[in-house]
């Protein structure tokens, strides 16, 4: 029996996410999502794997960020 190993989350498509708007004045949960993505300040960019979890985080704060990639 041949079992294939699951791909590590680092492999595959990547997304560049940039914080373009402050979290001040928005829901605190949205600020926690931005922090969870690794974004620290306006203009800061992070490179994250394109996973369903990342897509869900993007959806929550889509008004505060820009996304580049696939």
PyMOL Python script that loads the backbone (N, CA, C, O; Angstrom):
from pymol import cmd

cmd.read_pdbstr("""\
ATOM      1  N   UNK A   1       0.839  -1.171   0.000  1.00  0.00           N
ATOM      2  CA  UNK A   1       0.000   0.000   0.000  1.00  0.00           C
ATOM      3  C   UNK A   1       0.890   1.242   0.000  1.00  0.00           C
ATOM      4  O   UNK A   1       1.804   1.366   0.815  1.00  0.00           O
ATOM      5  N   UNK A   2       0.609   2.155  -0.924  1.00  0.00           N
ATOM      6  CA  UNK A   2       1.417   3.354  -1.084  1.00  0.00           C
ATOM      7  C   UNK A   2       0.644   4.561  -0.545  1.00  0.00           C
ATOM      8  O   UNK A   2      -0.365   4.968  -1.120  1.00  0.00           O
ATOM      9  N   UNK A   3       1.121   5.117   0.545  1.00  0.00           N
ATOM     10  CA  UNK A   3       0.480   6.309   1.130  1.00  0.00           C
ATOM     11  C   UNK A   3       1.296   7.532   0.778  1.00  0.00           C
ATOM     12  O   UNK A   3       2.520   7.532   0.905  1.00  0.00           O
ATOM     13  N   UNK A   4       0.618   8.568   0.336  1.00  0.00           N
ATOM     14  CA  UNK A   4       1.304   9.821   0.049  1.00  0.00           C
ATOM     15  C   UNK A   4       1.254  10.708   1.283  1.00  0.00           C
ATOM     16  O   UNK A   4       0.228  10.815   1.954  1.00  0.00           O
ATOM     17  N   UNK A   5       2.373  11.332   1.560  1.00  0.00           N
ATOM     18  CA  UNK A   5       2.440  12.241   2.707  1.00  0.00           C
ATOM     19  C   UNK A   5       1.740  13.552   2.356  1.00  0.00           C
ATOM     20  O   UNK A   5       1.769  13.996   1.208  1.00  0.00           O
ATOM     21  N   UNK A   6       1.122  14.153   3.344  1.00  0.00           N
ATOM     22  CA  UNK A   6       0.472  15.450   3.149  1.00  0.00           C
ATOM     23  C   UNK A   6       1.531  16.508   2.878  1.00  0.00           C
ATOM     24  O   UNK A   6       2.625  16.464   3.441  1.00  0.00           O
ATOM     25  N   UNK A   7       1.197  17.462   2.008  1.00  0.00           N
ATOM     26  CA  UNK A   7       2.136  18.534   1.707  1.00  0.00           C
ATOM     27  C   UNK A   7       2.255  19.466   2.901  1.00  0.00           C
ATOM     28  O   UNK A   7       1.244  19.820   3.509  1.00  0.00           O
ATOM     29  N   UNK A   8       3.465  19.867   3.244  1.00  0.00           N
ATOM     30  CA  UNK A   8       3.617  20.856   4.319  1.00  0.00           C
ATOM     31  C   UNK A   8       3.003  22.188   3.898  1.00  0.00           C
ATOM     32  O   UNK A   8       2.981  22.505   2.709  1.00  0.00           O
ATOM     33  N   UNK A   9       2.503  22.973   4.856  1.00  0.00           N
ATOM     34  CA  UNK A   9       1.836  24.225   4.511  1.00  0.00           C
ATOM     35  C   UNK A   9       2.743  25.246   3.825  1.00  0.00           C
ATOM     36  O   UNK A   9       2.238  26.175   3.195  1.00  0.00           O
ATOM     37  N   UNK A  10       4.046  25.104   3.926  1.00  0.00           N
ATOM     38  CA  UNK A  10       4.963  26.054   3.314  1.00  0.00           C
ATOM     39  C   UNK A  10       5.078  25.884   1.814  1.00  0.00           C
ATOM     40  O   UNK A  10       5.441  26.828   1.112  1.00  0.00           O
ATOM     41  N   UNK A  11       4.773  24.689   1.306  1.00  0.00           N
ATOM     42  CA  UNK A  11       4.849  24.447  -0.134  1.00  0.00           C
ATOM     43  C   UNK A  11       3.593  24.963  -0.817  1.00  0.00           C
ATOM     44  O   UNK A  11       2.541  25.100  -0.194  1.00  0.00           O
ATOM     45  N   UNK A  12       3.722  25.245  -2.110  1.00  0.00           N
ATOM     46  CA  UNK A  12       2.553  25.668  -2.866  1.00  0.00           C
ATOM     47  C   UNK A  12       2.470  27.167  -3.008  1.00  0.00           C
ATOM     48  O   UNK A  12       3.435  27.884  -2.742  1.00  0.00           O
ATOM     49  N   UNK A  13       1.299  27.642  -3.432  1.00  0.00           N
ATOM     50  CA  UNK A  13       1.129  29.079  -3.703  1.00  0.00           C
ATOM     51  C   UNK A  13       1.254  29.939  -2.447  1.00  0.00           C
ATOM     52  O   UNK A  13       0.896  29.517  -1.347  1.00  0.00           O
ATOM     53  N   UNK A  14       1.761  31.128  -2.633  1.00  0.00           N
ATOM     54  CA  UNK A  14       1.953  32.080  -1.539  1.00  0.00           C
ATOM     55  C   UNK A  14       1.192  33.360  -1.849  1.00  0.00           C
ATOM     56  O   UNK A  14       0.938  33.677  -3.011  1.00  0.00           O
ATOM     57  N   UNK A  15       0.832  34.092  -0.805  1.00  0.00           N
ATOM     58  CA  UNK A  15       0.139  35.367  -0.942  1.00  0.00           C
ATOM     59  C   UNK A  15       0.925  36.442  -0.212  1.00  0.00           C
ATOM     60  O   UNK A  15       1.403  36.224   0.901  1.00  0.00           O
ATOM     61  N   UNK A  16       1.058  37.610  -0.843  1.00  0.00           N
ATOM     62  CA  UNK A  16       1.669  38.767  -0.184  1.00  0.00           C
ATOM     63  C   UNK A  16       0.535  39.640   0.333  1.00  0.00           C
ATOM     64  O   UNK A  16      -0.299  40.117  -0.436  1.00  0.00           O
ATOM     65  N   UNK A  17       0.516  39.842   1.636  1.00  0.00           N
ATOM     66  CA  UNK A  17      -0.551  40.598   2.275  1.00  0.00           C
ATOM     67  C   UNK A  17       0.061  41.841   2.922  1.00  0.00           C
ATOM     68  O   UNK A  17       1.037  41.751   3.666  1.00  0.00           O
ATOM     69  N   UNK A  18      -0.533  43.007   2.623  1.00  0.00           N
ATOM     70  CA  UNK A  18      -0.038  44.282   3.137  1.00  0.00           C
ATOM     71  C   UNK A  18      -1.142  44.990   3.899  1.00  0.00           C
ATOM     72  O   UNK A  18      -2.272  45.088   3.422  1.00  0.00           O
ATOM     73  N   UNK A  19      -0.813  45.483   5.085  1.00  0.00           N
ATOM     74  CA  UNK A  19      -1.761  46.268   5.874  1.00  0.00           C
ATOM     75  C   UNK A  19      -1.768  47.691   5.334  1.00  0.00           C
ATOM     76  O   UNK A  19      -0.728  48.348   5.314  1.00  0.00           O
ATOM     77  N   UNK A  20      -2.941  48.181   4.892  1.00  0.00           N
ATOM     78  CA  UNK A  20      -3.018  49.516   4.301  1.00  0.00           C
ATOM     79  C   UNK A  20      -3.874  50.472   5.124  1.00  0.00           C
ATOM     80  O   UNK A  20      -3.908  51.671   4.845  1.00  0.00           O
ATOM     81  N   UNK A  21      -4.561  49.955   6.128  1.00  0.00           N
ATOM     82  CA  UNK A  21      -5.427  50.796   6.948  1.00  0.00           C
ATOM     83  C   UNK A  21      -5.306  50.365   8.405  1.00  0.00           C
ATOM     84  O   UNK A  21      -5.153  49.178   8.691  1.00  0.00           O
ATOM     85  N   UNK A  22      -5.372  51.311   9.314  1.00  0.00           N
ATOM     86  CA  UNK A  22      -5.243  51.040  10.740  1.00  0.00           C
ATOM     87  C   UNK A  22      -6.443  50.259  11.267  1.00  0.00           C
ATOM     88  O   UNK A  22      -7.553  50.380  10.747  1.00  0.00           O
ATOM     89  N   UNK A  23      -6.209  49.462  12.298  1.00  0.00           N
ATOM     90  CA  UNK A  23      -7.287  48.705  12.936  1.00  0.00           C
ATOM     91  C   UNK A  23      -8.018  49.538  13.990  1.00  0.00           C
ATOM     92  O   UNK A  23      -9.010  49.081  14.556  1.00  0.00           O
ATOM     93  N   UNK A  24      -7.539  50.748  14.257  1.00  0.00           N
ATOM     94  CA  UNK A  24      -8.182  51.612  15.244  1.00  0.00           C
ATOM     95  C   UNK A  24      -9.577  51.985  14.746  1.00  0.00           C
ATOM     96  O   UNK A  24      -9.747  52.395  13.598  1.00  0.00           O
ATOM     97  N   UNK A  25     -10.550  51.841  15.602  1.00  0.00           N
ATOM     98  CA  UNK A  25     -11.921  52.168  15.246  1.00  0.00           C
ATOM     99  C   UNK A  25     -12.704  50.986  14.722  1.00  0.00           C
ATOM    100  O   UNK A  25     -13.903  51.103  14.468  1.00  0.00           O
ATOM    101  N   UNK A  26     -12.052  49.848  14.555  1.00  0.00           N
ATOM    102  CA  UNK A  26     -12.728  48.643  14.090  1.00  0.00           C
ATOM    103  C   UNK A  26     -12.845  47.649  15.243  1.00  0.00           C
ATOM    104  O   UNK A  26     -12.276  47.846  16.317  1.00  0.00           O
ATOM    105  N   UNK A  27     -13.581  46.600  14.999  1.00  0.00           N
ATOM    106  CA  UNK A  27     -13.795  45.558  15.995  1.00  0.00           C
ATOM    107  C   UNK A  27     -12.456  45.000  16.499  1.00  0.00           C
ATOM    108  O   UNK A  27     -11.529  44.820  15.710  1.00  0.00           O
ATOM    109  N   UNK A  28     -12.351  44.729  17.795  1.00  0.00           N
ATOM    110  CA  UNK A  28     -11.113  44.208  18.370  1.00  0.00           C
ATOM    111  C   UNK A  28     -10.753  42.845  17.796  1.00  0.00           C
ATOM    112  O   UNK A  28      -9.574  42.504  17.703  1.00  0.00           O
ATOM    113  N   UNK A  29     -11.755  42.064  17.411  1.00  0.00           N
ATOM    114  CA  UNK A  29     -11.487  40.759  16.812  1.00  0.00           C
ATOM    115  C   UNK A  29     -10.746  40.915  15.494  1.00  0.00           C
ATOM    116  O   UNK A  29      -9.912  40.077  15.149  1.00  0.00           O
ATOM    117  N   UNK A  30     -11.040  41.972  14.760  1.00  0.00           N
ATOM    118  CA  UNK A  30     -10.353  42.213  13.501  1.00  0.00           C
ATOM    119  C   UNK A  30      -8.894  42.574  13.760  1.00  0.00           C
ATOM    120  O   UNK A  30      -8.015  42.169  12.999  1.00  0.00           O
ATOM    121  N   UNK A  31      -8.629  43.320  14.807  1.00  0.00           N
ATOM    122  CA  UNK A  31      -7.249  43.651  15.173  1.00  0.00           C
ATOM    123  C   UNK A  31      -6.483  42.381  15.536  1.00  0.00           C
ATOM    124  O   UNK A  31      -5.301  42.262  15.213  1.00  0.00           O
ATOM    125  N   UNK A  32      -7.134  41.441  16.196  1.00  0.00           N
ATOM    126  CA  UNK A  32      -6.494  40.175  16.548  1.00  0.00           C
ATOM    127  C   UNK A  32      -6.197  39.338  15.309  1.00  0.00           C
ATOM    128  O   UNK A  32      -5.172  38.658  15.250  1.00  0.00           O
ATOM    129  N   UNK A  33      -7.078  39.383  14.329  1.00  0.00           N
ATOM    130  CA  UNK A  33      -6.841  38.661  13.077  1.00  0.00           C
ATOM    131  C   UNK A  33      -5.628  39.249  12.362  1.00  0.00           C
ATOM    132  O   UNK A  33      -4.775  38.507  11.874  1.00  0.00           O
ATOM    133  N   UNK A  34      -5.547  40.579  12.299  1.00  0.00           N
ATOM    134  CA  UNK A  34      -4.406  41.238  11.661  1.00  0.00           C
ATOM    135  C   UNK A  34      -3.120  40.850  12.382  1.00  0.00           C
ATOM    136  O   UNK A  34      -2.113  40.556  11.739  1.00  0.00           O
ATOM    137  N   UNK A  35      -3.148  40.849  13.692  1.00  0.00           N
ATOM    138  CA  UNK A  35      -1.977  40.460  14.484  1.00  0.00           C
ATOM    139  C   UNK A  35      -1.634  38.994  14.240  1.00  0.00           C
ATOM    140  O   UNK A  35      -0.459  38.638  14.150  1.00  0.00           O
ATOM    141  N   UNK A  36      -2.643  38.151  14.133  1.00  0.00           N
ATOM    142  CA  UNK A  36      -2.429  36.730  13.878  1.00  0.00           C
ATOM    143  C   UNK A  36      -1.801  36.458  12.521  1.00  0.00           C
ATOM    144  O   UNK A  36      -1.114  35.453  12.336  1.00  0.00           O
ATOM    145  N   UNK A  37      -2.037  37.349  11.585  1.00  0.00           N
ATOM    146  CA  UNK A  37      -1.423  37.210  10.263  1.00  0.00           C
ATOM    147  C   UNK A  37       0.035  37.647  10.277  1.00  0.00           C
ATOM    148  O   UNK A  37       0.769  37.388   9.323  1.00  0.00           O
ATOM    149  N   UNK A  38       0.459  38.304  11.343  1.00  0.00           N
ATOM    150  CA  UNK A  38       1.842  38.748  11.460  1.00  0.00           C
ATOM    151  C   UNK A  38       2.063  40.176  11.021  1.00  0.00           C
ATOM    152  O   UNK A  38       3.205  40.621  10.910  1.00  0.00           O
ATOM    153  N   UNK A  39       0.981  40.907  10.767  1.00  0.00           N
ATOM    154  CA  UNK A  39       1.095  42.303  10.348  1.00  0.00           C
ATOM    155  C   UNK A  39       1.231  43.191  11.577  1.00  0.00           C
ATOM    156  O   UNK A  39       0.482  43.045  12.543  1.00  0.00           O
ATOM    157  N   UNK A  40       2.200  44.121  11.538  1.00  0.00           N
ATOM    158  CA  UNK A  40       2.495  44.931  12.714  1.00  0.00           C
ATOM    159  C   UNK A  40       2.144  46.399  12.559  1.00  0.00           C
ATOM    160  O   UNK A  40       1.745  47.039  13.531  1.00  0.00           O
ATOM    161  N   UNK A  41       2.283  46.942  11.372  1.00  0.00           N
ATOM    162  CA  UNK A  41       2.059  48.377  11.174  1.00  0.00           C
ATOM    163  C   UNK A  41       1.598  48.617   9.736  1.00  0.00           C
ATOM    164  O   UNK A  41       1.718  47.738   8.882  1.00  0.00           O
ATOM    165  N   UNK A  42       1.084  49.787   9.484  1.00  0.00           N
ATOM    166  CA  UNK A  42       0.632  50.133   8.135  1.00  0.00           C
ATOM    167  C   UNK A  42       1.828  50.086   7.188  1.00  0.00           C
ATOM    168  O   UNK A  42       2.893  50.629   7.483  1.00  0.00           O
ATOM    169  N   UNK A  43       1.634  49.434   6.056  1.00  0.00           N
ATOM    170  CA  UNK A  43       2.693  49.283   5.077  1.00  0.00           C
ATOM    171  C   UNK A  43       3.507  48.019   5.244  1.00  0.00           C
ATOM    172  O   UNK A  43       4.320  47.697   4.377  1.00  0.00           O
ATOM    173  N   UNK A  44       3.312  47.288   6.340  1.00  0.00           N
ATOM    174  CA  UNK A  44       4.036  46.054   6.589  1.00  0.00           C
ATOM    175  C   UNK A  44       3.464  44.944   5.711  1.00  0.00           C
ATOM    176  O   UNK A  44       2.246  44.814   5.594  1.00  0.00           O
ATOM    177  N   UNK A  45       4.330  44.148   5.097  1.00  0.00           N
ATOM    178  CA  UNK A  45       3.921  43.066   4.204  1.00  0.00           C
ATOM    179  C   UNK A  45       4.422  41.740   4.740  1.00  0.00           C
ATOM    180  O   UNK A  45       5.556  41.633   5.206  1.00  0.00           O
ATOM    181  N   UNK A  46       3.561  40.724   4.670  1.00  0.00           N
ATOM    182  CA  UNK A  46       3.942  39.374   5.051  1.00  0.00           C
ATOM    183  C   UNK A  46       3.649  38.443   3.887  1.00  0.00           C
ATOM    184  O   UNK A  46       2.798  38.729   3.045  1.00  0.00           O
ATOM    185  N   UNK A  47       4.367  37.322   3.852  1.00  0.00           N
ATOM    186  CA  UNK A  47       4.200  36.303   2.824  1.00  0.00           C
ATOM    187  C   UNK A  47       3.625  35.065   3.500  1.00  0.00           C
ATOM    188  O   UNK A  47       4.302  34.425   4.304  1.00  0.00           O
ATOM    189  N   UNK A  48       2.369  34.724   3.176  1.00  0.00           N
ATOM    190  CA  UNK A  48       1.695  33.601   3.815  1.00  0.00           C
ATOM    191  C   UNK A  48       1.298  32.558   2.789  1.00  0.00           C
ATOM    192  O   UNK A  48       1.076  32.870   1.620  1.00  0.00           O
ATOM    193  N   UNK A  49       1.209  31.303   3.244  1.00  0.00           N
ATOM    194  CA  UNK A  49       0.748  30.218   2.377  1.00  0.00           C
ATOM    195  C   UNK A  49      -0.726  30.422   2.042  1.00  0.00           C
ATOM    196  O   UNK A  49      -1.497  30.910   2.869  1.00  0.00           O
ATOM    197  N   UNK A  50      -1.105  30.050   0.835  1.00  0.00           N
ATOM    198  CA  UNK A  50      -2.494  30.178   0.388  1.00  0.00           C
ATOM    199  C   UNK A  50      -3.268  28.948   0.858  1.00  0.00           C
ATOM    200  O   UNK A  50      -3.367  27.952   0.141  1.00  0.00           O
ATOM    201  N   UNK A  51      -3.816  29.032   2.076  1.00  0.00           N
ATOM    202  CA  UNK A  51      -4.585  27.935   2.664  1.00  0.00           C
ATOM    203  C   UNK A  51      -5.993  28.422   2.976  1.00  0.00           C
ATOM    204  O   UNK A  51      -6.238  29.628   2.995  1.00  0.00           O
ATOM    205  N   UNK A  52      -6.924  27.500   3.221  1.00  0.00           N
ATOM    206  CA  UNK A  52      -8.274  27.929   3.597  1.00  0.00           C
ATOM    207  C   UNK A  52      -8.294  28.798   4.862  1.00  0.00           C
ATOM    208  O   UNK A  52      -9.108  29.716   4.968  1.00  0.00           O
ATOM    209  N   UNK A  53      -7.413  28.516   5.808  1.00  0.00           N
ATOM    210  CA  UNK A  53      -7.352  29.321   7.031  1.00  0.00           C
ATOM    211  C   UNK A  53      -6.924  30.751   6.720  1.00  0.00           C
ATOM    212  O   UNK A  53      -7.497  31.708   7.242  1.00  0.00           O
ATOM    213  N   UNK A  54      -5.914  30.887   5.869  1.00  0.00           N
ATOM    214  CA  UNK A  54      -5.449  32.219   5.477  1.00  0.00           C
ATOM    215  C   UNK A  54      -6.531  32.962   4.714  1.00  0.00           C
ATOM    216  O   UNK A  54      -6.733  34.158   4.925  1.00  0.00           O
ATOM    217  N   UNK A  55      -7.229  32.259   3.827  1.00  0.00           N
ATOM    218  CA  UNK A  55      -8.310  32.889   3.060  1.00  0.00           C
ATOM    219  C   UNK A  55      -9.425  33.380   3.985  1.00  0.00           C
ATOM    220  O   UNK A  55     -10.017  34.429   3.730  1.00  0.00           O
ATOM    221  N   UNK A  56      -9.718  32.640   5.049  1.00  0.00           N
ATOM    222  CA  UNK A  56     -10.728  33.064   6.010  1.00  0.00           C
ATOM    223  C   UNK A  56     -10.315  34.321   6.752  1.00  0.00           C
ATOM    224  O   UNK A  56     -11.135  35.203   7.003  1.00  0.00           O
ATOM    225  N   UNK A  57      -9.029  34.398   7.104  1.00  0.00           N
ATOM    226  CA  UNK A  57      -8.519  35.588   7.777  1.00  0.00           C
ATOM    227  C   UNK A  57      -8.584  36.798   6.844  1.00  0.00           C
ATOM    228  O   UNK A  57      -8.943  37.898   7.265  1.00  0.00           O
ATOM    229  N   UNK A  58      -8.235  36.584   5.581  1.00  0.00           N
ATOM    230  CA  UNK A  58      -8.295  37.656   4.591  1.00  0.00           C
ATOM    231  C   UNK A  58      -9.723  38.170   4.466  1.00  0.00           C
ATOM    232  O   UNK A  58      -9.950  39.378   4.400  1.00  0.00           O
ATOM    233  N   UNK A  59     -10.676  37.259   4.434  1.00  0.00           N
ATOM    234  CA  UNK A  59     -12.085  37.636   4.292  1.00  0.00           C
ATOM    235  C   UNK A  59     -12.547  38.507   5.465  1.00  0.00           C
ATOM    236  O   UNK A  59     -13.334  39.434   5.274  1.00  0.00           O
ATOM    237  N   UNK A  60     -12.065  38.217   6.670  1.00  0.00           N
ATOM    238  CA  UNK A  60     -12.462  38.981   7.859  1.00  0.00           C
ATOM    239  C   UNK A  60     -11.983  40.428   7.832  1.00  0.00           C
ATOM    240  O   UNK A  60     -12.670  41.325   8.321  1.00  0.00           O
ATOM    241  N   UNK A  61     -10.802  40.652   7.260  1.00  0.00           N
ATOM    242  CA  UNK A  61     -10.199  41.991   7.313  1.00  0.00           C
ATOM    243  C   UNK A  61      -9.898  42.528   5.914  1.00  0.00           C
ATOM    244  O   UNK A  61      -8.951  43.294   5.737  1.00  0.00           O
ATOM    245  N   UNK A  62     -10.682  42.140   4.940  1.00  0.00           N
ATOM    246  CA  UNK A  62     -10.428  42.525   3.540  1.00  0.00           C
ATOM    247  C   UNK A  62     -10.466  44.027   3.320  1.00  0.00           C
ATOM    248  O   UNK A  62      -9.910  44.517   2.337  1.00  0.00           O
ATOM    249  N   UNK A  63     -11.113  44.774   4.218  1.00  0.00           N
ATOM    250  CA  UNK A  63     -11.191  46.235   4.102  1.00  0.00           C
ATOM    251  C   UNK A  63      -9.942  46.926   4.660  1.00  0.00           C
ATOM    252  O   UNK A  63      -9.785  48.136   4.497  1.00  0.00           O
ATOM    253  N   UNK A  64      -9.059  46.179   5.310  1.00  0.00           N
ATOM    254  CA  UNK A  64      -7.857  46.752   5.922  1.00  0.00           C
ATOM    255  C   UNK A  64      -6.572  46.380   5.190  1.00  0.00           C
ATOM    256  O   UNK A  64      -5.523  46.967   5.456  1.00  0.00           O
ATOM    257  N   UNK A  65      -6.635  45.416   4.271  1.00  0.00           N
ATOM    258  CA  UNK A  65      -5.438  44.872   3.646  1.00  0.00           C
ATOM    259  C   UNK A  65      -5.537  44.868   2.125  1.00  0.00           C
ATOM    260  O   UNK A  65      -6.612  45.048   1.554  1.00  0.00           O
ATOM    261  N   UNK A  66      -4.390  44.660   1.486  1.00  0.00           N
ATOM    262  CA  UNK A  66      -4.359  44.339   0.066  1.00  0.00           C
ATOM    263  C   UNK A  66      -3.659  43.000  -0.074  1.00  0.00           C
ATOM    264  O   UNK A  66      -2.771  42.662   0.709  1.00  0.00           O
ATOM    265  N   UNK A  67      -4.071  42.237  -1.089  1.00  0.00           N
ATOM    266  CA  UNK A  67      -3.537  40.894  -1.299  1.00  0.00           C
ATOM    267  C   UNK A  67      -2.998  40.800  -2.720  1.00  0.00           C
ATOM    268  O   UNK A  67      -3.662  41.188  -3.682  1.00  0.00           O
ATOM    269  N   UNK A  68      -1.779  40.276  -2.833  1.00  0.00           N
ATOM    270  CA  UNK A  68      -1.169  40.024  -4.138  1.00  0.00           C
ATOM    271  C   UNK A  68      -0.817  38.550  -4.217  1.00  0.00           C
ATOM    272  O   UNK A  68      -0.415  37.940  -3.227  1.00  0.00           O
ATOM    273  N   UNK A  69      -0.970  38.001  -5.378  1.00  0.00           N
ATOM    274  CA  UNK A  69      -0.624  36.592  -5.573  1.00  0.00           C
ATOM    275  C   UNK A  69      -1.674  35.903  -6.402  1.00  0.00           C
ATOM    276  O   UNK A  69      -2.463  36.543  -7.097  1.00  0.00           O
ATOM    277  N   UNK A  70      -1.673  34.592  -6.319  1.00  0.00           N
ATOM    278  CA  UNK A  70      -2.582  33.778  -7.144  1.00  0.00           C
ATOM    279  C   UNK A  70      -4.011  33.925  -6.743  1.00  0.00           C
ATOM    280  O   UNK A  70      -4.888  33.304  -7.343  1.00  0.00           O
TER     281      UNK A  70
END
""", "prot")
cmd.dss("prot")
cmd.show_as("cartoon", "prot")
cmd.util.cbc("prot")
cmd.orient("prot")
